[in-house]
Amino acid sequence: MSSLFIVQNGALARLSDNGHEDRYGVDDFFGGYELPPSEYEKNVQTRTIAPSSLFEIPRTVFAHIPIVLWKLFESHGKRLSGWKS
């Protein structure tokens, strides 16, 4: 995924190939992970649970800002640590 998405309003669900589902609401974010790409992020379906608006930030905007990349990496690790195959 080449962009970071932030939920402005509404709610979404993201479902991986193995059936793991994450839910996202206002101010949650997803995407921008390609560091390194994980199996979890390669095959994901996203659907809206409620009418939603998202902010999209292209990876080129944050790709060279180390603290942003670190926070994304840290958040991704926390999500995966709670995710069981």
Helices and strands as residue ranges (DSSP letters): E 3-16, E 21-24, E 29-31, H 39-42, E 44-58, H 59-62, H 66-81
